């Protein structure tokens, strides 16, 4: 199989601070050895009704504003700031990517021409946004299947096929929860998705919101070629995603383990491998042949 790509999802864990974002990019690239970092882009006025925008945050302790709208705006980077994030990624040798949550954000991020754009589970039925990406963006389109019925899955894949973009589509097995208990991760969905869509799309990935890193290596063993995990510098920081994120050492170990599993997923090239030959001559020399 292909060596899996490790995506360290920064999301909004930068706390609205470009200096923290830069440090997270540098750390993901140089210490964690991740392949990709991922941010988020939202037009909050487009996503939220006036009532939702002006309502208090459901968890005030995690809020960066007096209302939910103010909280979201505080964490939002402008297009020019995203341009700078992309430049920093290029400086440190890691791929920049962003999840887009609405048509306006899709237009803005498309203008940066990143290698890939992510469609989160919450937005995978936003047909105008998907249509815009199919028509105007030439890179890979990654899309998560959290909170999605089997019928909706088929509609999404058929939509990309009809637009001639299915071979640029990467689908992710995902359970939308923070954190997700192990019994709800449902890793065998990777096998189902590979069987059902593997010859129709580019490949299959896994987006996890669980604790620990054991599950991700298992996802690689089942054929996931992209592994995406939320990433933070400090799980105790203020915000909703930090507690369900990995700190740098966790991302580093995850990347190490996933690549080791991928390297081990081979058949023997011959009956007695070279590494076994020495041991065979030493340990089986007195064996009676059948």
N, C-alpha and C positions, 0 to 999 in steps of 0.2 A: 504494500500500500504506500501511498504518498506520505511523506513526513507531515504530521498534523501541524497546522498553523495555530499558534496560541494568541488569543486576543485578550488583552488586559483592558477591560471596560472601565474607563475612568468615569464615564457618564457625567454626573454632577458632583462627584466626590471631590472636586477641586474647590468646593465651597465658594465659587464665584471669584476666585483669586488666580490671576494669570501666573503669578510666581509659583503657587502650589502646582498649577497645571504643568508648568515647565519642569518642575522637579519630578513630577509623576512620570512625564514622558522620559526624562533622562534615566530615572531609576528603572522603569520598565524595560528600557533598551539595554542599559549597560550592566545592571545587576540581575534583573529577572530573566533577561534573554528572551523576552516575548517577541513575537513577530509583528504584532499590530496593537495599537492603542485605539480605543473608540470613545468618542464623545457623544453628546446629544445636542440636537438643535430643534427648538420649538418656537413657534409664533404663538405666544400665550393668548393673545386676543382672538386668534383664529380657533384655538383649541377649546377655550373655556367660554361658557356663557357668562354674561355680566354677573349673574348670581354666584356662579362658581368662582369667578375672579375676585369678587368682593367678600366672599365668605372667609371666616377664619380658617387657618390651617387645622386639619383634624387632629394633629398632634402638635400643640403649640411649642413644646420643648424642642422640636426639630425645625421650627420655622425661622426663616431669615427675613420675615416681613410681618406687618400687622395683618395682612390678608393672604389668602393662598396665592392670589395673583402677584402680589408684591414679593412673596417668597420665591415664586418661579422666576420672576424677572431678575431678582438678585442673583440667581444661579445661572442666568443666561448669558452666553458670550455673543458678541456681534459677529457679523460676517468677517470684518477685518481682523477681529481677534482669532477667529477660526483660521484665517489665512496665516496668521502668525503661528498658531499651533501646528499647522501643516509644515511650515518652514522649520520649526524646532524638530519635528519628527524627522525631516530630511537631514537636519544637522546631526541627529543622534543615530541615524540609520535604522529607523523603525517606521512602519507603514502607518499613515494617518487614516482614520475613518470616523464616520459619524452616523448615528441613527437620526433619521428625519421623521418628524411626527405630523407633518402637515405639508400642503402644497407649497406654501411660501418658503418653508425651510428646505424642501426638496429643490426648489429653484435656486436658492442661495448656495447650498452645498454643491449642487451640480456645477455651478460656475467655477468652483475650485478644482474640478476634475480629479477627485481622488480615485484611487484604485478600486475602492469598493464603497458602497453606501448600504447601510442596514435599514431594513424596515422592521420595527419592533412588533411584537405580538399584538400590542394594543391597536396598531394601525394597519394590519395586514389586509383589512377589508376596505380600506380607503381607496376606492377605484380611481378617482381623479388623480391622487398622488401616484399610484402605481402606473397609471397611463402616462403621466408626465415623465416619470423615470424611464419607462420603456421608450418613449419618443425622443428624449433629450439627453439621456445619460448613457454613455457607451461602456462603462465599466461593469464589474460584477455587482449584482443586486442580491444582498443577503436578506433572508426573511425568516422570522421565527414563527413557529406553529403553536405557541402557547394560547390557551383559551380559544381554540379553533376546532370546529367539528370536522369529521371526515368529509362531509359534503362540501364544506367551505374550502378544505384543503384542495380537493379536486377542482373546484371553481378557480382557485388561485393559480394552480399549475396550468390549467387549460387557458387561462387568461394570458399567461406569459407565452405559452405555445402559440396562441393566436396572434400575438404581437411579435413573434419571431425572436423572443428573448429568453426562452427556457434554458438554453445552453449557457447563459450567463447567470443563472439563478442558483443560489446556494440555500438550501432549506435547513432549518435548525429544529431538532427536537428540543422542546422547552416546556417546562411546567411553570406557570406564572404564580409565584408565591415567594415570600421573603421572610425567613428562609423556607425552603421546601424540605419536609421530612423525607427520609430515604425511601419510604414505601410509596411516595408520590412522584418520585423522579421518573419511573417507568422507562428505564433504559432500553428495553426491548422495542420501544417505538422506533429506535434507530434502525433496527433490523427491518421492521415493517416499512419504514419510509424508504430504505434502500431497495427493498423488493418492489415496492409500488412505484417509486419515482426515480430510482437510480439511473435508469436508461433514458429518462426524460429531462433531467436537469443536470447541472454541472456536477454537484456533489451534495453530500449531507454533512451537517455539523451538529454540535451539541452546545446549547446555552444553559449553563447551570446556575441555580440560585440556592444551592445546598451548602452544608458546612463540610469542611475538610476537602481533601483532594483525591481520595481513593476512587471515587466514582468516575472522575474524568479519565483516568487511565483505562477504566473498564469501557468507557465510551469509545476510546480509540480502538480497543480490541474488537468492538462491534462495528467499526468502520467509519467513525466520525473523523472527518478530515479538518475540521475547524473546532477548536475548543474555546469557548468564550466564558469568562468569569469576571464578575465585578471586582474592582481593585481599588484599594485605598492605602494611604500611608499610615493610617491609625484608625483601627476599628472603633475606638471610643469617641471619635469626633462627632460633632453635632450634625445630624442629618439622617434621613430614613434608610439609606443604602449601606452605610458604613458597617453596621453589625453583620450584614450578610455578605460582606466582601472579604477578599483575601488581602493580607498585607504583603509587602514585597517578598519576604522569605517564602510565603505560601505560593505566590506566583512562580518564583524561581524553582521551587521543588516540583510544582505541577508541570512546568515546562520540561524539566529534567525527566520526570517519570513518564510523561506522555510520549516523549521522543524515544525513551528506552523501550517502551512497549511496542511502538511502531517498528523499531529496528528488529525486535524479536519476532515479529509476525511474518515469519517466512517458513518455507518447507526446507528440509535438508536437500542440499545440492547433490549429495551422493550418500551412499549407505554409511560409510565411515568418514566422518569429517576429519580434516587435517588435525584439528585439536584433539580428536579422539584417537588418532593413530598411535600416538605415543603411549597413551594410557592402555590401549588394546594390547600393544606389544609387551607392556609391563605386567598387566593384570590378567590377561587371558592366555598367556604363553603356554601354560600347562593344561589348558582345557582340551578335552577329547572332542574332536570334530565329529559331528553326526554323520 
